[in-house]
Amino acid sequence: MNIISLKQLKWISTVFILFGIFLTNLNFYPLNIFSHGLGAIGWSIAGYISKDKALIANFGLQIPLFMIGYYNYFLLQ
């Protein structure tokens, strides 16, 4: 039995991404990269489950970019 459905994962991930964009517009760093990063991970998982290479390419390649943001925040401050 699945904990959450693929449809639920996509919607939850969408909410995280939109909230991250909202936080970016309000200049709430680093909360914005955590929220958007969680959404990107969720969409990458959804792409993997559904074997959608476009989703994996789009959101999977965002994850290393967020890792740079995490590195800058935690290790360079």
N, CA, C and O atoms as a CHARMM CRD file, in Angstrom:
* protein
*
  308
    1    1 MET  N      0.84000  -1.18200   0.00000 PROA 1      0.00000
    2    1 MET  CA     0.00000   0.00000   0.00000 PROA 1      0.00000
    3    1 MET  C      0.88900   1.25000   0.00000 PROA 1      0.00000
    4    1 MET  O      1.82300   1.35000   0.79500 PROA 1      0.00000
    5    2 ASN  N      0.60300   2.17800  -0.87100 PROA 2      0.00000
    6    2 ASN  CA     1.37300   3.41400  -0.95400 PROA 2      0.00000
    7    2 ASN  C      1.00500   4.34800   0.18900 PROA 2      0.00000
    8    2 ASN  O     -0.14800   4.41000   0.61500 PROA 2      0.00000
    9    3 ILE  N      2.01300   5.07600   0.68100 PROA 3      0.00000
   10    3 ILE  CA     1.75100   6.06500   1.72200 PROA 3      0.00000
   11    3 ILE  C      0.98000   7.24100   1.13400 PROA 3      0.00000
   12    3 ILE  O     -0.02900   7.67000   1.69300 PROA 3      0.00000
   13    4 ILE  N      1.45800   7.75900   0.00500 PROA 4      0.00000
   14    4 ILE  CA     0.72300   8.79900  -0.72300 PROA 4      0.00000
   15    4 ILE  C      0.71500   8.42000  -2.20100 PROA 4      0.00000
   16    4 ILE  O      1.60600   7.72100  -2.68400 PROA 4      0.00000
   17    5 SER  N     -0.28900   8.88500  -2.89400 PROA 5      0.00000
   18    5 SER  CA    -0.39000   8.57700  -4.32000 PROA 5      0.00000
   19    5 SER  C      0.51700   9.50600  -5.12200 PROA 5      0.00000
   20    5 SER  O      0.98500  10.52700  -4.61800 PROA 5      0.00000
   21    6 LEU  N      0.75100   9.14300  -6.35000 PROA 6      0.00000
   22    6 LEU  CA     1.55300   9.97100  -7.25200 PROA 6      0.00000
   23    6 LEU  C      0.90700  11.34300  -7.44100 PROA 6      0.00000
   24    6 LEU  O      1.59600  12.36300  -7.47700 PROA 6      0.00000
   25    7 LYS  N     -0.41300  11.35700  -7.55900 PROA 7      0.00000
   26    7 LYS  CA    -1.13400  12.62500  -7.71800 PROA 7      0.00000
   27    7 LYS  C     -0.92700  13.51500  -6.49900 PROA 7      0.00000
   28    7 LYS  O     -0.70300  14.71700  -6.64300 PROA 7      0.00000
   29    8 GLN  N     -0.99800  12.94100  -5.30400 PROA 8      0.00000
   30    8 GLN  CA    -0.77700  13.70700  -4.07700 PROA 8      0.00000
   31    8 GLN  C      0.65200  14.22500  -4.00900 PROA 8      0.00000
   32    8 GLN  O      0.88200  15.36900  -3.61600 PROA 8      0.00000
   33    9 LEU  N      1.61600  13.38600  -4.39200 PROA 9      0.00000
   34    9 LEU  CA     3.02100  13.80500  -4.39900 PROA 9      0.00000
   35    9 LEU  C      3.22500  15.00600  -5.31000 PROA 9      0.00000
   36    9 LEU  O      3.92800  15.95100  -4.95200 PROA 9      0.00000
   37   10 LYS  N      2.61600  14.96800  -6.47600 PROA 10     0.00000
   38   10 LYS  CA     2.75000  16.07800  -7.42200 PROA 10     0.00000
   39   10 LYS  C      2.15800  17.36300  -6.84900 PROA 10     0.00000
   40   10 LYS  O      2.76000  18.43100  -6.96500 PROA 10     0.00000
   41   11 TRP  N      0.97500  17.26400  -6.22700 PROA 11     0.00000
   42   11 TRP  CA     0.34900  18.47300  -5.68300 PROA 11     0.00000
   43   11 TRP  C      1.11200  19.02200  -4.48700 PROA 11     0.00000
   44   11 TRP  O      1.27500  20.23500  -4.36100 PROA 11     0.00000
   45   12 ILE  N      1.57500  18.15000  -3.61900 PROA 12     0.00000
   46   12 ILE  CA     2.36800  18.60600  -2.46900 PROA 12     0.00000
   47   12 ILE  C      3.64800  19.27400  -2.94700 PROA 12     0.00000
   48   12 ILE  O      4.03600  20.32300  -2.43400 PROA 12     0.00000
   49   13 SER  N      4.30400  18.66600  -3.92900 PROA 13     0.00000
   50   13 SER  CA     5.54200  19.22700  -4.48100 PROA 13     0.00000
   51   13 SER  C      5.27800  20.56500  -5.15000 PROA 13     0.00000
   52   13 SER  O      6.09400  21.48100  -5.04800 PROA 13     0.00000
   53   14 THR  N      4.15600  20.68500  -5.82600 PROA 14     0.00000
   54   14 THR  CA     3.78000  21.94500  -6.46200 PROA 14     0.00000
   55   14 THR  C      3.60600  23.04200  -5.42400 PROA 14     0.00000
   56   14 THR  O      4.05500  24.17100  -5.62500 PROA 14     0.00000
   57   15 VAL  N      2.95600  22.71100  -4.31600 PROA 15     0.00000
   58   15 VAL  CA     2.75800  23.69200  -3.24400 PROA 15     0.00000
   59   15 VAL  C      4.11400  24.14800  -2.69200 PROA 15     0.00000
   60   15 VAL  O      4.32100  25.34000  -2.46500 PROA 15     0.00000
   61   16 PHE  N      5.03500  23.20400  -2.47700 PROA 16     0.00000
   62   16 PHE  CA     6.36500  23.57300  -1.98600 PROA 16     0.00000
   63   16 PHE  C      7.09200  24.49000  -2.96600 PROA 16     0.00000
   64   16 PHE  O      7.73300  25.45700  -2.55400 PROA 16     0.00000
   65   17 ILE  N      6.99500  24.19300  -4.25100 PROA 17     0.00000
   66   17 ILE  CA     7.67400  25.02200  -5.25000 PROA 17     0.00000
   67   17 ILE  C      7.06300  26.41900  -5.30400 PROA 17     0.00000
   68   17 ILE  O      7.78800  27.41300  -5.31600 PROA 17     0.00000
   69   18 LEU  N      5.75700  26.49800  -5.33600 PROA 18     0.00000
   70   18 LEU  CA     5.11500  27.81100  -5.38800 PROA 18     0.00000
   71   18 LEU  C      5.38800  28.61800  -4.12000 PROA 18     0.00000
   72   18 LEU  O      5.58100  29.83200  -4.18100 PROA 18     0.00000
   73   19 PHE  N      5.40200  27.94400  -2.98100 PROA 19     0.00000
   74   19 PHE  CA     5.71900  28.63600  -1.73400 PROA 19     0.00000
   75   19 PHE  C      7.17200  29.11600  -1.74800 PROA 19     0.00000
   76   19 PHE  O      7.46900  30.20300  -1.25100 PROA 19     0.00000
   77   20 GLY  N      8.08200  28.30900  -2.31600 PROA 20     0.00000
   78   20 GLY  CA     9.48100  28.72300  -2.44200 PROA 20     0.00000
   79   20 GLY  C      9.63100  29.94200  -3.33700 PROA 20     0.00000
   80   20 GLY  O     10.42500  30.83600  -3.04400 PROA 20     0.00000
   81   21 ILE  N      8.87800  29.98300  -4.41900 PROA 21     0.00000
   82   21 ILE  CA     8.90800  31.14500  -5.31300 PROA 21     0.00000
   83   21 ILE  C      8.36200  32.36900  -4.58900 PROA 21     0.00000
   84   21 ILE  O      8.91900  33.46200  -4.69700 PROA 21     0.00000
   85   22 PHE  N      7.27600  32.18400  -3.85300 PROA 22     0.00000
   86   22 PHE  CA     6.69800  33.27200  -3.06400 PROA 22     0.00000
   87   22 PHE  C      7.72300  33.80600  -2.05500 PROA 22     0.00000
   88   22 PHE  O      7.88600  35.01800  -1.91400 PROA 22     0.00000
   89   23 LEU  N      8.40700  32.90300  -1.36200 PROA 23     0.00000
   90   23 LEU  CA     9.41100  33.32100  -0.38200 PROA 23     0.00000
   91   23 LEU  C     10.58800  34.03500  -1.04400 PROA 23     0.00000
   92   23 LEU  O     11.16600  34.95800  -0.47000 PROA 23     0.00000
   93   24 THR  N     10.93700  33.60300  -2.25100 PROA 24     0.00000
   94   24 THR  CA    12.00600  34.27900  -2.99000 PROA 24     0.00000
   95   24 THR  C     11.60100  35.71500  -3.29100 PROA 24     0.00000
   96   24 THR  O     12.41400  36.63100  -3.16400 PROA 24     0.00000
   97   25 ASN  N     10.35100  35.91400  -3.68700 PROA 25     0.00000
   98   25 ASN  CA     9.87200  37.26600  -3.98400 PROA 25     0.00000
   99   25 ASN  C      9.84500  38.14600  -2.74800 PROA 25     0.00000
  100   25 ASN  O      9.96400  39.36700  -2.84900 PROA 25     0.00000
  101   26 LEU  N      9.68900  37.53800  -1.58900 PROA 26     0.00000
  102   26 LEU  CA     9.71700  38.29000  -0.33100 PROA 26     0.00000
  103   26 LEU  C     11.11400  38.34700   0.28600 PROA 26     0.00000
  104   26 LEU  O     11.30900  38.90900   1.36400 PROA 26     0.00000
  105   27 ASN  N     12.08500  37.75300  -0.41900 PROA 27     0.00000
  106   27 ASN  CA    13.48900  37.73400   0.00700 PROA 27     0.00000
  107   27 ASN  C     13.68100  37.02400   1.35200 PROA 27     0.00000
  108   27 ASN  O     14.42900  37.49800   2.20700 PROA 27     0.00000
  109   28 PHE  N     13.00200  35.88800   1.53300 PROA 28     0.00000
  110   28 PHE  CA    13.17500  35.06400   2.72800 PROA 28     0.00000
  111   28 PHE  C     14.17000  33.95300   2.43000 PROA 28     0.00000
  112   28 PHE  O     13.79200  32.82200   2.12700 PROA 28     0.00000
  113   29 TYR  N     15.44000  34.29700   2.52100 PROA 29     0.00000
  114   29 TYR  CA    16.52300  33.33900   2.29700 PROA 29     0.00000
  115   29 TYR  C     16.98200  32.84200   3.65000 PROA 29     0.00000
  116   29 TYR  O     17.11900  33.67600   4.54500 PROA 29     0.00000
  117   30 PRO  N     17.22400  31.61000   3.88000 PROA 30     0.00000
  118   30 PRO  CA    17.27500  30.44200   2.99700 PROA 30     0.00000
  119   30 PRO  C     15.99500  29.63000   2.96200 PROA 30     0.00000
  120   30 PRO  O     15.96000  28.58600   2.31100 PROA 30     0.00000
  121   31 LEU  N     14.93500  30.07400   3.64100 PROA 31     0.00000
  122   31 LEU  CA    13.70000  29.29000   3.65400 PROA 31     0.00000
  123   31 LEU  C     13.19300  29.01900   2.24100 PROA 31     0.00000
  124   31 LEU  O     12.60100  27.97200   1.97800 PROA 31     0.00000
  125   32 ASN  N     13.42700  29.96000   1.34100 PROA 32     0.00000
  126   32 ASN  CA    12.96800  29.77600  -0.04000 PROA 32     0.00000
  127   32 ASN  C     13.64400  28.58500  -0.71300 PROA 32     0.00000
  128   32 ASN  O     12.99100  27.83300  -1.43700 PROA 32     0.00000
  129   33 ILE  N     14.95400  28.40300  -0.48100 PROA 33     0.00000
  130   33 ILE  CA    15.62800  27.28400  -1.15000 PROA 33     0.00000
  131   33 ILE  C     15.25300  25.94600  -0.51700 PROA 33     0.00000
  132   33 ILE  O     15.27900  24.91800  -1.19400 PROA 33     0.00000
  133   34 PHE  N     14.90800  25.94300   0.75600 PROA 34     0.00000
  134   34 PHE  CA    14.46400  24.69800   1.37800 PROA 34     0.00000
  135   34 PHE  C     13.09900  24.28800   0.83200 PROA 34     0.00000
  136   34 PHE  O     12.88700  23.12300   0.49800 PROA 34     0.00000
  137   35 SER  N     12.18800  25.22900   0.74100 PROA 35     0.00000
  138   35 SER  CA    10.84900  24.92700   0.23800 PROA 35     0.00000
  139   35 SER  C     10.89700  24.50200  -1.22600 PROA 35     0.00000
  140   35 SER  O     10.35200  23.46100  -1.59100 PROA 35     0.00000
  141   36 HSD  N     11.53900  25.29400  -2.05000 PROA 36     0.00000
  142   36 HSD  CA    11.60900  24.97200  -3.47900 PROA 36     0.00000
  143   36 HSD  C     12.38600  23.67300  -3.68800 PROA 36     0.00000
  144   36 HSD  O     12.04200  22.86700  -4.55100 PROA 36     0.00000
  145   37 GLY  N     13.43200  23.48100  -2.89200 PROA 37     0.00000
  146   37 GLY  CA    14.22200  22.25300  -3.00100 PROA 37     0.00000
  147   37 GLY  C     13.40200  21.01400  -2.69100 PROA 37     0.00000
  148   37 GLY  O     13.53100  20.00400  -3.38300 PROA 37     0.00000
  149   38 LEU  N     12.55300  21.06900  -1.65600 PROA 38     0.00000
  150   38 LEU  CA    11.67900  19.93800  -1.34300 PROA 38     0.00000
  151   38 LEU  C     10.71600  19.65900  -2.50000 PROA 38     0.00000
  152   38 LEU  O     10.45200  18.50600  -2.84200 PROA 38     0.00000
  153   39 GLY  N     10.20800  20.71500  -3.08100 PROA 39     0.00000
  154   39 GLY  CA     9.32400  20.53900  -4.23200 PROA 39     0.00000
  155   39 GLY  C     10.03900  19.90500  -5.41000 PROA 39     0.00000
  156   39 GLY  O      9.47700  19.04500  -6.08800 PROA 39     0.00000
  157   40 ALA  N     11.26500  20.31900  -5.66000 PROA 40     0.00000
  158   40 ALA  CA    12.04500  19.75000  -6.76400 PROA 40     0.00000
  159   40 ALA  C     12.34700  18.27100  -6.51800 PROA 40     0.00000
  160   40 ALA  O     12.31700  17.46200  -7.44600 PROA 40     0.00000
  161   41 ILE  N     12.63700  17.92600  -5.27000 PROA 41     0.00000
  162   41 ILE  CA    12.86900  16.51000  -4.94300 PROA 41     0.00000
  163   41 ILE  C     11.59000  15.71000  -5.16800 PROA 41     0.00000
  164   41 ILE  O     11.62500  14.62000  -5.73900 PROA 41     0.00000
  165   42 GLY  N     10.46500  16.25700  -4.71800 PROA 42     0.00000
  166   42 GLY  CA     9.19000  15.56600  -4.92300 PROA 42     0.00000
  167   42 GLY  C      8.86300  15.35700  -6.38500 PROA 42     0.00000
  168   42 GLY  O      8.42900  14.27300  -6.77400 PROA 42     0.00000
  169   43 TRP  N      9.06400  16.37200  -7.19400 PROA 43     0.00000
  170   43 TRP  CA     8.78800  16.23900  -8.62500 PROA 43     0.00000
  171   43 TRP  C      9.78600  15.30300  -9.29800 PROA 43     0.00000
  172   43 TRP  O      9.42900  14.60200 -10.24500 PROA 43     0.00000
  173   44 SER  N     11.02800  15.28100  -8.82600 PROA 44     0.00000
  174   44 SER  CA    12.00800  14.32800  -9.37400 PROA 44     0.00000
  175   44 SER  C     11.58600  12.89900  -9.08500 PROA 44     0.00000
  176   44 SER  O     11.69800  12.02700  -9.94700 PROA 44     0.00000
  177   45 ILE  N     11.09700  12.65500  -7.86600 PROA 45     0.00000
  178   45 ILE  CA    10.59600  11.32200  -7.50700 PROA 45     0.00000
  179   45 ILE  C      9.38700  10.97100  -8.36200 PROA 45     0.00000
  180   45 ILE  O      9.27200   9.84700  -8.84900 PROA 45     0.00000
  181   46 ALA  N      8.48300  11.93400  -8.54600 PROA 46     0.00000
  182   46 ALA  CA     7.30200  11.70200  -9.38900 PROA 46     0.00000
  183   46 ALA  C      7.72400  11.37200 -10.82000 PROA 46     0.00000
  184   46 ALA  O      7.14500  10.48500 -11.44800 PROA 46     0.00000
  185   47 GLY  N      8.72000  12.07400 -11.33400 PROA 47     0.00000
  186   47 GLY  CA     9.22000  11.78800 -12.67400 PROA 47     0.00000
  187   47 GLY  C      9.83700  10.40500 -12.77500 PROA 47     0.00000
  188   47 GLY  O      9.67000   9.71600 -13.78100 PROA 47     0.00000
  189   48 TYR  N     10.55100  10.00000 -11.72900 PROA 48     0.00000
  190   48 TYR  CA    11.16300   8.66900 -11.70700 PROA 48     0.00000
  191   48 TYR  C     10.08500   7.58400 -11.67100 PROA 48     0.00000
  192   48 TYR  O     10.16000   6.59900 -12.40700 PROA 48     0.00000
  193   49 ILE  N      9.07800   7.77400 -10.80500 PROA 49     0.00000
  194   49 ILE  CA     8.00200   6.78400 -10.69100 PROA 49     0.00000
  195   49 ILE  C      7.24900   6.64300 -12.00900 PROA 49     0.00000
  196   49 ILE  O      6.93200   5.53200 -12.43600 PROA 49     0.00000
  197   50 SER  N      6.96400   7.77400 -12.64800 PROA 50     0.00000
  198   50 SER  CA     6.19300   7.74800 -13.89000 PROA 50     0.00000
  199   50 SER  C      7.07000   7.59000 -15.13800 PROA 50     0.00000
  200   50 SER  O      6.57100   7.58600 -16.26300 PROA 50     0.00000
  201   51 LYS  N      8.37700   7.46100 -14.91900 PROA 51     0.00000
  202   51 LYS  CA     9.34300   7.29800 -16.02100 PROA 51     0.00000
  203   51 LYS  C      9.25200   8.44600 -17.03100 PROA 51     0.00000
  204   51 LYS  O      9.33600   8.23900 -18.24200 PROA 51     0.00000
  205   52 ASP  N      9.07900   9.66200 -16.49800 PROA 52     0.00000
  206   52 ASP  CA     8.97300  10.86400 -17.32700 PROA 52     0.00000
  207   52 ASP  C     10.33200  11.57100 -17.32100 PROA 52     0.00000
  208   52 ASP  O     10.68900  12.26100 -16.36600 PROA 52     0.00000
  209   53 LYS  N     11.06500  11.38200 -18.39200 PROA 53     0.00000
  210   53 LYS  CA    12.42700  11.91400 -18.46600 PROA 53     0.00000
  211   53 LYS  C     12.46900  13.44100 -18.45400 PROA 53     0.00000
  212   53 LYS  O     13.43400  14.03100 -17.96600 PROA 53     0.00000
  213   54 ALA  N     11.44200  14.07600 -18.98100 PROA 54     0.00000
  214   54 ALA  CA    11.41100  15.54600 -18.97100 PROA 54     0.00000
  215   54 ALA  C     11.31100  16.07100 -17.53900 PROA 54     0.00000
  216   54 ALA  O     11.97900  17.04600 -17.19300 PROA 54     0.00000
  217   55 LEU  N     10.49400  15.44500 -16.71300 PROA 55     0.00000
  218   55 LEU  CA    10.39500  15.85700 -15.30600 PROA 55     0.00000
  219   55 LEU  C     11.70700  15.62600 -14.57400 PROA 55     0.00000
  220   55 LEU  O     12.16000  16.47600 -13.80700 PROA 55     0.00000
  221   56 ILE  N     12.31000  14.47500 -14.81700 PROA 56     0.00000
  222   56 ILE  CA    13.58600  14.16500 -14.16600 PROA 56     0.00000
  223   56 ILE  C     14.64800  15.17300 -14.58200 PROA 56     0.00000
  224   56 ILE  O     15.42200  15.64100 -13.74700 PROA 56     0.00000
  225   57 ALA  N     14.68800  15.51100 -15.86400 PROA 57     0.00000
  226   57 ALA  CA    15.68400  16.47400 -16.34700 PROA 57     0.00000
  227   57 ALA  C     15.44400  17.85600 -15.75000 PROA 57     0.00000
  228   57 ALA  O     16.38800  18.51100 -15.30700 PROA 57     0.00000
  229   58 ASN  N     14.19900  18.30100 -15.73400 PROA 58     0.00000
  230   58 ASN  CA    13.89800  19.63200 -15.23000 PROA 58     0.00000
  231   58 ASN  C     14.17500  19.73800 -13.73200 PROA 58     0.00000
  232   58 ASN  O     14.97700  20.56400 -13.29800 PROA 58     0.00000
  233   59 PHE  N     13.51600  18.90600 -12.96100 PROA 59     0.00000
  234   59 PHE  CA    13.60600  19.05200 -11.51400 PROA 59     0.00000
  235   59 PHE  C     14.84100  18.37400 -10.94200 PROA 59     0.00000
  236   59 PHE  O     15.39300  18.84400  -9.94700 PROA 59     0.00000
  237   60 GLY  N     15.28300  17.28500 -11.54800 PROA 60     0.00000
  238   60 GLY  CA    16.48900  16.61200 -11.07500 PROA 60     0.00000
  239   60 GLY  C     17.71900  17.49000 -11.19900 PROA 60     0.00000
  240   60 GLY  O     18.61000  17.44300 -10.35100 PROA 60     0.00000
  241   61 LEU  N     17.77000  18.28800 -12.25000 PROA 61     0.00000
  242   61 LEU  CA    18.91400  19.18000 -12.43300 PROA 61     0.00000
  243   61 LEU  C     18.83100  20.42800 -11.55600 PROA 61     0.00000
  244   61 LEU  O     19.82100  21.14500 -11.41100 PROA 61     0.00000
  245   62 GLN  N     17.66700  20.69600 -10.97100 PROA 62     0.00000
  246   62 GLN  CA    17.56200  21.79800 -10.02300 PROA 62     0.00000
  247   62 GLN  C     18.18800  21.43300  -8.67600 PROA 62     0.00000
  248   62 GLN  O     18.67200  22.30700  -7.95700 PROA 62     0.00000
  249   63 ILE  N     18.17700  20.15700  -8.34000 PROA 63     0.00000
  250   63 ILE  CA    18.66500  19.72700  -7.02800 PROA 63     0.00000
  251   63 ILE  C     20.12500  20.12100  -6.80800 PROA 63     0.00000
  252   63 ILE  O     20.43800  20.64400  -5.73800 PROA 63     0.00000
  253   64 PRO  N     21.04600  19.90000  -7.76800 PROA 64     0.00000
  254   64 PRO  CA    22.42700  20.35500  -7.53800 PROA 64     0.00000
  255   64 PRO  C     22.52800  21.87800  -7.37100 PROA 64     0.00000
  256   64 PRO  O     23.39300  22.37200  -6.64800 PROA 64     0.00000
  257   65 LEU  N     21.64300  22.61100  -8.04000 PROA 65     0.00000
  258   65 LEU  CA    21.65700  24.06500  -7.88100 PROA 65     0.00000
  259   65 LEU  C     21.25100  24.45800  -6.46400 PROA 65     0.00000
  260   65 LEU  O     21.81700  25.38600  -5.88600 PROA 65     0.00000
  261   66 PHE  N     20.27800  23.75900  -5.91300 PROA 66     0.00000
  262   66 PHE  CA    19.90200  24.02400  -4.52600 PROA 66     0.00000
  263   66 PHE  C     21.00500  23.59500  -3.57100 PROA 66     0.00000
  264   66 PHE  O     21.20000  24.21500  -2.52600 PROA 66     0.00000
  265   67 MET  N     21.72600  22.54200  -3.92400 PROA 67     0.00000
  266   67 MET  CA    22.84700  22.10600  -3.09000 PROA 67     0.00000
  267   67 MET  C     23.89700  23.22200  -2.99000 PROA 67     0.00000
  268   67 MET  O     24.51700  23.39600  -1.94100 PROA 67     0.00000
  269   68 ILE  N     24.09300  23.96400  -4.05800 PROA 68     0.00000
  270   68 ILE  CA    25.00800  25.10600  -4.01800 PROA 68     0.00000
  271   68 ILE  C     24.49200  26.14400  -3.02700 PROA 68     0.00000
  272   68 ILE  O     25.26900  26.71100  -2.25900 PROA 68     0.00000
  273   69 GLY  N     23.18800  26.39300  -3.04100 PROA 69     0.00000
  274   69 GLY  CA    22.59600  27.33100  -2.08500 PROA 69     0.00000
  275   69 GLY  C     22.76500  26.85300  -0.65300 PROA 69     0.00000
  276   69 GLY  O     23.06800  27.65200   0.23300 PROA 69     0.00000
  277   70 TYR  N     22.57100  25.54700  -0.41000 PROA 70     0.00000
  278   70 TYR  CA    22.76200  25.00200   0.93900 PROA 70     0.00000
  279   70 TYR  C     24.21900  25.14400   1.36700 PROA 70     0.00000
  280   70 TYR  O     24.51500  25.51600   2.50300 PROA 70     0.00000
  281   71 TYR  N     25.12200  24.83900   0.43500 PROA 71     0.00000
  282   71 TYR  CA    26.55200  24.96700   0.72500 PROA 71     0.00000
  283   71 TYR  C     26.89500  26.41000   1.09000 PROA 71     0.00000
  284   71 TYR  O     27.58600  26.66200   2.07700 PROA 71     0.00000
  285   72 ASN  N     26.41300  27.34200   0.29500 PROA 72     0.00000
  286   72 ASN  CA    26.68800  28.75400   0.57200 PROA 72     0.00000
  287   72 ASN  C     26.12900  29.19200   1.91900 PROA 72     0.00000
  288   72 ASN  O     26.75800  29.97400   2.63200 PROA 72     0.00000
  289   73 TYR  N     24.96500  28.69500   2.26200 PROA 73     0.00000
  290   73 TYR  CA    24.34600  29.12600   3.50800 PROA 73     0.00000
  291   73 TYR  C     25.02100  28.50100   4.72600 PROA 73     0.00000
  292   73 TYR  O     25.31600  29.19600   5.69900 PROA 73     0.00000
  293   74 PHE  N     25.26400  27.20300   4.67700 PROA 74     0.00000
  294   74 PHE  CA    25.76100  26.51300   5.87300 PROA 74     0.00000
  295   74 PHE  C     27.27600  26.55200   6.03200 PROA 74     0.00000
  296   74 PHE  O     27.76900  26.57000   7.16000 PROA 74     0.00000
  297   75 LEU  N     28.01800  26.56700   4.94600 PROA 75     0.00000
  298   75 LEU  CA    29.46700  26.45000   5.05100 PROA 75     0.00000
  299   75 LEU  C     30.23400  27.74100   4.79300 PROA 75     0.00000
  300   75 LEU  O     31.40800  27.84100   5.14800 PROA 75     0.00000
  301   76 LEU  N     29.59700  28.71600   4.18700 PROA 76     0.00000
  302   76 LEU  CA    30.30900  29.94300   3.86800 PROA 76     0.00000
  303   76 LEU  C     29.89300  31.11000   4.76300 PROA 76     0.00000
  304   76 LEU  O     30.35500  32.23300   4.56100 PROA 76     0.00000
  305   77 GLN  N     29.03700  30.86300   5.73600 PROA 77     0.00000
  306   77 GLN  CA    28.64500  31.95800   6.63900 PROA 77     0.00000
  307   77 GLN  C     29.49100  31.96700   7.87400 PROA 77     0.00000
  308   77 GLN  O     29.30400  32.81700   8.74500 PROA 77     0.00000
